[in-house]
C-alpha cells in the first residue's frame, strides 16, 4: 500500500519538474526522502507510514515541494567586477580553430587507425549503459546519468577523431 502511494507521489513530483527519492527505513515505520528542483536545490527528511496512509498523495507532494528552500532570483555581479576578456585569452588562432572544427577522417589501417578505436569505445559505452539501465531506478537521476554518459561518449569519440589529420574540404 505505501509503495503505491510513494509511486503516486513520485509521479506528481516528476510532473511538476521535481525529483523525488524515497527509501524505506529498515529499522522504523518510515520512509526517508530527498526531493530536488531543476537547479538541484533539495530538501530531505522522512514520512511515517501512518502519514503516507492517512494523507492524499497530491497533498503530500505539495507539502514536500513546499519544503524546498526558495533561491534568490535576479542576482547580478557588482558593477565593479569586470570579466577578463583580454585578446590573448579570447583568440584561439586559425590553426586551433581548424583543428577543433575541421573534418577528421577516420582511418581504417595503419599505425594511426582510428576506426577500431571508435568501435571499441562504442562497445564499452554500450556495455556500461546496459549495466546502468539494469541497476538504476527510473527517474530524473537516471535520465541525467544517461545524458552525461552520452556526453562522455561524444567527447571520447572526438578525442579519437582529433588524432586523425584534418582533411581539407
N, C-alpha and C positions, 0 to 999 in steps of 0.2 A: 504494500500500500504506500509506504513512504517513498519507495523508489519511483513509483509512478508520479507522485507529487513533485519529487525532485526533477524528473524529466520534464514535467509541465513548466516548472519554474524556469528551467534552462531554456526551453523553447520561447518563453515570454521574454527572457533576458536577451537572447540572441535576436529576436525580432525587434527589440529596441536598441540594438547595437552594443550590447554588453556581453562580456564573457563571464560565465559562472562555473566554478568548480566546486563540487561537493564530495566529501569523503566521510564515510560512516566511521565514527569513533568506536573502536572495538571495546573500550572499557566502559562507555556510558551510552545512555539512550539519547545520543545527539549526533548531528551532522555538522562537521566543520565546513565552512565555506570561504571562498575567496571570489570576489567579483571585481571586474575592472571595466573601465570605459575604453574608448578607442585610443586615448593617449596613454593608457597604462596606469592611470590613477586607480587605486584599488582600495577595497575595504575587506576586512575579514572578521570572522567570529564564528559563532555556532548557533544552530537552531535545534531545540529539543524535538524529540519525536512527537511529543504532545502538541507543540506549536505547529508542526507540519500537518498533523492530522486535523487539528481544530480550526485552521485558517484556510482561506481560499488561496490557490497558487498565485493569482493575479495580485492579491493584497501583499503576500509575502515578497513577490518580485518587486513591487513598488517600494516596500519597506527597505529591501536590500539596496535598491538603486539610490534611495534617499540617504544611505549611509556613506556613499562615496563623496569625499570632500570636493567641493567646487574649486576649480582652478581660477586664479585671477586671469581675466582676459584683457587684451589691449595693451599689454606690456610693451614698451618701446625702450631701446637703449638711451642712456643720457645723450644729450646733444653734443657734448664734448668728446664723445667716443667716435673716432673716425677709423674705419677699417683700413688696413694697409693694402693698397692696391697699386703699389709701385710697378712700373713697367717690367722690371726684372722678374717679378712674381707672376705676372699675367701672361706674358708671351711664352708660348711653347716652342715656337720656331717651326719652319716648314718641314724639316726632317722628322721631328717628333709627331707633328700632325699627320704626315703621310704614313708614318709607322702605325699610329693608332687607328686611323680611319681608312687606310688603303686596303686593297684586297690581297689577302694572304692565301695563295693557292695551296690546298692540301697536296702533299706529295705521297706517293704510294711506295716507292722504293728508295733505296739508298740510306746512307748514314743518318740523314736528317728527315726521314719519312715521318709524316705527321698523321696520316690516316690510321695506322694501327693504334696510335695513342688516343685518338678520338674514339675509336671503337672501345678500347679498354676503359676509358673514362665513362662512356655511356653505360657499359656493363656494370661498373662499380656503383654508379649513381642509381641505376635501376634496381640493383640488389638492395641497396640501402633504403630506397624508397619503399620497396616491398616489405622490408622488415619493419620500418616505421609505421606503415599502413596497418600492419597486423598488431602492433603494440599500442599505438596511441588511440585514445578515445576520440570520437568525433567532436569537433568544436573549433573555436577560434584559434586556440593554441596549435592544434594540428594543422589547420589551414595555413597559419603563419609559418610553421615549420616547413611545410611543403613549398611555400612561396620562396623562403630563403634557401631551401635545397635547390630549387630551380635556378635561383640567382647564382649559387655556388657552382652549379653545373655550367651555366653560361660563362662565368668567369674562368672556369677551368678550361673550357674549350677555347676561349680567347687566348689564354696563356699558351696553349699548344699552338694555335694558329699563328701567333706572333713569332714563333721560331722559324716559320717558313718565310722566304723572301717576299717582298711586296711585288705584285705584278702590275705593270702599267696598263691602264685601261684606255 
